[in-house]
Amino acid sequence: MGNGIQVRDRFADGAQYIGGKLRPGTSGRHHDVVNPATGETVHTYELAGTADVDAAVAAAREAFPGWSGATPAERAEAMHRFAAVLAEQADDFAYVESLQCGKPIKLATEFDVPGTIDNTSFFAGAARHLEGKSAAEYDGDHTSYVRREAIGVIGSIAPWNYPLQMAAWKILPAVAAGNTIVLKPAEITPLTSLMLAQAATEAGIPDGVINIVTGAGKDAGEHLVGHPDVVMTSFTGSTAVGKRVAEIATSTVKRLHLELGGKAPFVVFDDADLEAAVNGAVAGALINTGQDCTAATRAYVQRPLYDAFVQGVAALMETVRLGDPFDPSTDLGPLISHAQRDRVAGFVERARAYATVVTGGEAPGGELAAGAYYRPTLVAGAAQDSEIVQSEIFGPVLVVLPFDTDDEGIRLANDTPYGLAASAWSRDLYRANRATREIKAGCVWVNDHIPIISEMPHGGYKASGFGKDMSSYSFEEYTQVKHVMYDNTAVARKDWHRTIFGDR
């Protein structure tokens, strides 16, 4: 299929994937998937209603005994086939991801799709290392051991910025551990999540193990989180919505995993390689048009390097190529929607009253005017407590502030409610090591910003949520621990009650 894929034909049967089949929603309301680069409608489908959520949960519940009862080797074999199907369809996935998100095709081709395939291969192998712990006699004649078991039906909600990868981050550890899942993707970007579920079926993963319901958060999302047969909720999105998810999940005592907002600091000490830091800041700030919770958003630069850093970043930002996402030379695509572009522009316009917009700060005209484009933007001179420094913007905007002492730089880095990711730039091992210890974030890069790998965990501190995606640590989210104890004496304990209750 590739560039010839016909999205309307592919999803003509609906945008709900339940029990191994596409079907239409039952809400009676329709939604458009729009290409943000052109404003053109890619596909129109009927949203899921609560009845669709109920059907998906029922399918997942029915599939759970068989899937959780499969051996790790059997689950691993199915997931290896899953990875192979994804690799065969890589071009299709990249094309549709770029189409529905507006992200440059080279980002989808070189990052999103290969990352998803790698995640799938990792969890295929990791499924065979999901083990409990044996132990000796901790209590006299008794032997204890620990079982690690699947939980049941997982209800997950994924965001729109990385639809394919975020769906994979939710699905893969859950099913590798023996759970079944109902995933609700963002209604504006559901297509590659549906394709992912279809690929799983092609690979032989049983019907009902992976289900997709595409509906609005207030309807399908809240019903999924509150469903009595869903035993865990995993959510990636804004902190504000995460609080609502937690409120609903807590009412039914569900296990909860939250990956929320970010406001990543980018701390440049005065001994850093300036050229490397400038390049890292632009790449880290503009990844996915800045629509990334780990994107570099606040650059703190020690005063001796500050002016040169500002000049270097501004000059490099002005060379970034905005354009057609399907043009391999395009560096930066549009934001996800005109509403998101207007939101980002609002932050910048309000900042003009108290800071300096060094470069950018506007939407391009000409042939890009119909899309949701916004130029790479650098803002300087804002106060630490200002809106543009403290709030998550989720766009191609970097704010730069100076600092004097190492203590001040680390203090400023920690001075927001968020703690998802950060980076420290220094050639001094002590400085870098101190920063990794003292910056409160789930990931701290040194002399780099953005890379992630399947083998290592991803998750935040503070208002950025709790729990881990990727790596073997994610199995802790999707399994429960059981203590089993054996009496090794093999004799009837006729007098056990006297030990507890005394003579009667």
N, C-alpha and C positions, 0 to 999 in steps of 0.2 A: 504494500500500500504506500508507505512513505508519504511524499507530498501529494499523492493521488488519493489518500484516504478520504472517503466520503463520510463525514461525521454524522450527518442526518440519517444516512442508510445504516451505519453501524449501530446507532442507538434508536432506531425506528420503533423498537418494541418497548422502549421506556428507559428511564434512568434510575430504576431500582433493581438491584441484583440480589435476589432472595432465593435461597435453595438451589443455586446453580443456574438460574435463569433470569434474563431481563424481563421486567414487567413495568407497566405504567404506574404512576402514583395514583392515589385515590383522594387527594386533598381538594380536587376541583380547581386548583390554582396552577397557573403555568409560569415558567421562568425562562428567561433568555440567557444563554451563554454568549457573551459578547467578546469579540476580539478587541482588546483595549488599544491596539495599534491603529485600528481603522474605525472603530465604532460599529462595525458590522456584526450582525447576529450570526453566530456560528451554528446554534442549535436551540430549539425550544422544546421544553419537556414539562410534564406535569409533576409538581412537587409531591413528595411523600407526605402522607397524613399519619395520624396515630395508628390507624389500622395497618399501615405498611410496617411501621416499627414493630407492632405486635407480631406480624407475620414473620419478620426477620428474626426477632428474638426466639420465636417458636422454632424456626428452622435451625438456628444455632443451638438451641437447647436439645433438639432431637439429635443433632450431629455430635454433641459433646461426648456421650459415652463411648462411641466408636473411635473418635479421634483421640481422646485422652487415654483410651485403652490400648492404642497402637504402641508398639515399641518405639523407643527413640530412633532406632535404625530405620524403621518404616517411615516415621515422620521425616527424618533426614533425607531419605531417598526421594520422597515426594517433593521436598523443598529444593533439592538439587535439580530435579526436573523443572521445577518452577523457575529457577535461575536460568536454565537453558532456554526455556520459552521466552523469557524476558529478553535474553540476548538476541534471539532470533528476530524479535519484534522491536529492537532498540530504535530503529529509525522512525517507526510509527509512534512510539511513545514520545520521542523527542519532538516530532512534528506537532502532535496534539497538545503536548505541554506548552510549547511555544505559542500555539494558536490560541489557547484559552487564557494564558497568562500574559502574553506579550513579551515574554523573556527572550533574549537573543538566542537564536538556534544554537550558537556555539556553547552557550552556558548549559542548555538542555542536553546537548550532545556530549559535552566533555565533563559535566559535573552531575547533573540531576540523574540522568539515566544510568551512567556507569556506577554512580554511588548506590542506586537502588539495586542494581544487579549484584554489586559487591555485598551489600547488606544481606541480600537473600542467600548468597553463598555462605556468608559468615554464619548466619543463624541455622542454615542446614547442617553445618558442622557442629555448631554449639549445641544443637538439640541432643547430640550424643554425649554431651558432658554435663547434662543436667542431672546431678546426682545428690543424694543425701549424704549423711555422714554416719559411719559406724563408730561404736565406742565400746569400751570394756565395761567392767562392773563398777559403776560409780556408787552403787548402793548394795553392798554385800553380794548376795546371790542373784542379783538382777543385771541383765544386760540391756543397755539402751542404745537406740539408734534413731536417726532423724530421717524422715521421708520428706521429699520436696514434691508437692503435688500440684497439678493444674487446679485453677480456681473454679472455672465454669464459663459462663457467657460474659464476655467483656463488651462494654459499650464505649466506643471511642469517637472522639470528635476531632477532625483535622482542619487546619487552616487553609487559606487560599494562596499563600505565598510560595509554598513548595508542595503542590497538591500530590504529586507522585511520591516524593521522598517522605513527606509526613505521613501519608497513608501507609507506606512501607514500615516506617518506624513504629507505627501503632500495631500493624498486623503481624509482622514477622516474629518478634519475641513472644507475642501472645500465642500464636499457633505453634511455634516451635516447642513451647512448653506444654502443649496439649490442650490449650483452651480453644474455644470457638469465639467468633467476634462479629459484632455488628458495628460497622463504621459509618459515621455520617460525615461526608466531606462538605466543604463549603459549597453552598448551592450555586455560586458563580463559577466554580472550577471543578465540576464533578467527573470530567470525562476520563482522565487517566486513572482515577481510582476505580472506575468501572472496568476499564481495560485491565487493570491489575487483577481484579477479582476474576475476570474472564480467563486471563492467562493461568491463574491458579487452577481453575477447572480443567483447562487444557492439559495441565501438568499432572492431573490425576488426584489433586487434593479433593476430598469428598464434598459433595454438595452440602451446603449449610455451614461449612466450617468458616467461610468468609462471606459475609453479606454486606451489601452497601445500601443505605437508605439516603436519598438525596432530598432533603427538605429544609425548611427554615428552622433556625435555632429555637425560636419561641414555641414552635409546634413539635416537629420531629425531634429536635435536640433535647428539649426539656423532658419530653416523654421518654426518650431513651435513657437519660440520666436517672430519672425517677422510676424506671420500670422495675417491678419487684423481682423479676427473673434475671436481671442484670446484676452481677455480683461485684463488678469493678468498673469504674469510669476512668478513662484516660483522656485528657483534654490538652490541646495546644492552642493557644490564642492569647487574647489580651488579659491583663490582670483583672480588669473590671468584670469581664464575662467569667473568668475563672472563679471569682468570688461567688457568682451566682451558681455556677456548676457545683462548687463545694457546698453551698447551702442546700441544694436539692439532694446531692449525694449523701450528705450527713443525715438527712431525715430518714434514710433507709439503711444507714450504717454500712455504706459501701466502702470498699477500698478505693482510694483516690490517688491519681497521679496527675500532676499539673506541671506543664511547661508553659510559662507565661511570658510577659513582656521583658524587654531588655533595654539598656541604655549604656552600651559598652564603652568604657574608657580606654583611651589609647595614650599611654603615658610614655613620653619621650624624655629621657634623661640627657644631660648635656654632653655625655660621652658617646651618644648613639651615632651610628652611621646615618648621617642626615639623608643621603640619597635613598637609602633603603627605607627609612622611616617615611619619607614623602611618598614613595611608590606604595608602601604598605598601607598608608592612610587612605590614599585614593582608591586602591583596590578594596580595602576593608570597608570603606564608607559606601561605595557604589555597587557592591555585589547585589545582584538581583534588584537593581534600581533602589538600593537601600531598604528594600522590604525584607529584612532579615533581622531576627531578634538578636543575633550576635554581631550585627554590623557595627563597625567603628562609628560612633556618633559624637563622642566628646574627646577631642585631642587636648591633652595637657602637655605643654612643651616647656622644658626648663628655659629660663629667660635667655641664656646665651645663644640658643638655637631658634628662638621663637620667630624672629623676623624672617630669617631665611626659610624656615619651615612654612610660614604663611605664604611667602612668595612662591616657593616651590610647589606647594599643593595647588595654589590658584592657577599657576601656569600649566600644570599637568591636567587639571580638571578641564581647562579650556581646549585641550586636545582630544578629549573623549568624544567619540563619534556616536551621535544619536541617529537612529534610522530604522529601517524596516527590520524587524526581528529575524526574518528569514535571509537577510543579507549577511553572509559570514563575516563581513568587515564591521558590522555594527557592534559597538561596545555596550551601549545602554539602550534598553527598550523603554516602553511607557510604564507608568504606574498601572495598577490593576484596573483602575476606573477613573473617570473624570471626578467622581466624588472624592476619591483618595487624593488625586492631584490637587483638588481645591483645598482639602484639609492640610496637605503639606504646604501649599502656597500661603495658607492662612498663618501658619507658624512663622514663616519667613517675613510676611508683611507686618505682622505685629512686632517682630524683632527689630524692624527698621527704626522703631522709636527709641531703642536703647542699645543697639549694636550696629555694626557695620557689615553689610553684605559685600564681601570682597569680590566674589564672582558668582555668576548664575542668578538665581532668584527670579526666574521667569520661565514661562512656557515658550517653546519655539514656535515660530509661525511657519509659513510656507506649506510644503507638502506634508509636514508633520502636525499641522494644526488640528486635524480631525482626531488625532490620537490623544491619549492621556499622558503626554510627554511633559517632563520638567527638567530644566538644565541642572547639571551638577552644581551644587551650591556650597560655598564656604562662608561662614559667619564668624566674625571676630569681635572682641570687645564686649561680649555679653557677661553679665554677672553670674556667679555660681548659682544663685537662687532664682534665676530667671526661668521663664517657661521653656525657652528653647533648649536650655541645659538640662532641666529636670524632667521634661515630659518626653515620652516616646513619640517620635515623629513618623517613622516608618516611610522614609523617602530618601532621596539622594542629597542629604543635607549633613554637613559636618560642621561642628562648632569647635573653635580652637581658643584655648585660654592659656595664659602663661602661669608658671609657678617658679618659686625661688629655691626652696629647700626640698630635699627628698621627702621629709616628713609631710610637707605641704602637698606635694604631688600625690602621695598615697592617700592622704586624708581626702583630697578633692575627688580622687577616683572612687572612693567609697561613699561619697556624699550624694547618693540618690537612693530611692527605695529599691532599686533593682540590683541583681547580682547574677546575671546569666553568664557573661563572658567579659574578658578584658585582655589587654596586651601591654607588655612592658618592653621598652626599647633601650638597650644598654649593652656596651661591650664589657662591662664590669660584672664578673660573676656574682659578687656579693650583692650589688644593687639589684640585679635580676632575681636572685634567690630571695632577697628580702621582699621584693614586690610580689613574687608568687606566693609567699607566706601570708602577706598582710592584706592583699587585695581580696575582698570578699566576693568571690565569683566562682561559679562552677567550673569554669575553664579559664586559665590564664596562659596565653601564648607569650613566648619570649622571642623578640625580633621577627615576629610574623603575626598575622591576624587572619582568621577565618578557617584554615584547614581543619577538617574533621576526618576521623577514621572509624571504621566499623568496630575495631577492637577496643575502643576507648569510650567512656560514658559521656553523655551530654545531658546536662540538667543544671538548674540554678539554685541560688541562695535567695533569701529574703523574699521580696514581692515577685521574684521571677519563678517562684513555685518550688516544687519538691518532687523527688523521684528522678530516675534516669532512663533515657532512651539509649539505644545501641549498647553494644558490649555485653559481656556476661552479667554485668550488674543489673541490666534490665530484667533478667529472669527473676530477680528478687521482687520486682513489681508484679509479675504475672504468675507467681507461684505462692503457695502457702506451706508452712512448715509444720510437720506433725511429729511429735515425740512418741516413739513406740518403746515399751518396756516389757521384757520377758522375765518371768521367774524361772531360773535355771535349775531349781532343786528337784523338779519333777515329782514332788510329793504334795499330798493335800495338806493345806495349812489349816488344820482343824482349830488351832488356837489363835488364829490371827486376830479375832475380834477382841481377845483379852488385851492385846497390845494397845488397841485404840480405846476401848471402852472399859477395860477392867473386868473383874468378875461380875457375873449377873446371877 
